[in-house]
């Protein structure tokens, strides 16, 4: 997988900031929120929104903070960064935001409940180091990281949100655009991510995401 885009760091950060509302909007779908794009923009702007629960508003606000942290953070991606992102985005939804999961859990899918493996911090740090020093392109590293983390369910809550933002931090740092799952592709993506959970083979999912979900200009996210 070759990098599709080649932007300067500041250009990629600007691209992400321009699309902040859309990124928060898509991220909120991982939590099952149904706020519209316009409502998401109002919440980001600090305005009152009718018919949106306080809990949903808080999720969107924390996603805004998480995205801005990732966009502006200058230190390289590591497990500490991922913990910090989870601490922000799962602030109001997780029992222990920012802490790795210490116990069993389950994820509901169209195929039934998926039970992720237990989390080993040393193994996760080793996996991340091997990935980031591999010969894969930065785009493939980002996609691999995102889907590995989603399947591992490393945190108590907010795993998809954390994985999505962390992968995009890697995209931004390398100036290679952004990963985005367009809403019209959401049903396909949900089926493919569930299939990956059970098979542990991300090849088809990564290829599909590479073809459909990499954005690199202001008008294509």
C-alpha positions, 0 to 999 in steps of 0.5 A: 500500500503506497501512501496516496498523499504527500502533504507538509505536516502543517498542511495535514494539520490544517486539513484535519482542522478544516474537517474537524466537525466531520471527523467528530461527526464520524467518530460519534457514530462509533458510539452509536450517536445520531446527532446530525452534522449540523447539530455536531457543529453547534455542539462544537461551537458551544451552542445549545441543541434541542433533542440531544441528550447531555450524555451525547453532547458530552461525547461530542465535546470530548471527541472535539478535545481528543481530535484537537489534542491529536492534531496539535500534539508534537510528540510521536505516537506511542502507547502513552499517547493512546492512553491519553486519547482514551482518557479524553474521549472516554471521559464520560463513558468508561469506568476507568478512562485512560487505563488498559482493560484488566478483565474480559469483555464483549462486543456485539456484532451482526454475527453475535458477541465477539470476545476480545483477548486479554490485554497485555501491556508489554505485548501491546508496546512491543507490537506497536514498536514492531509496527512503527519500525516495519517496512510498511508504508505509513498509511498501511501502518496506520490502518494496521494500528487502527484495526489491531486496536479495535479488535484488541479492545484495549480499553474499558470503553471508547476503543473505536474512537481511540483507535480511529484518532490514534491512527489518524495521528500517525497519518497527520504526522506523516503528511499522508491525509486522513482515514475517514469512513463515509457514512454511505459506506457505513453498512459495508464497514460494519460488516467487514469489521465484524468479520475481521473480529472473528477471523483475525485476518485484516487483509480484506478490511485494510484493502477496502479501507485503503480504496474507499476511506483515505482522504487527502484534499479539503473537498473529499472527506 
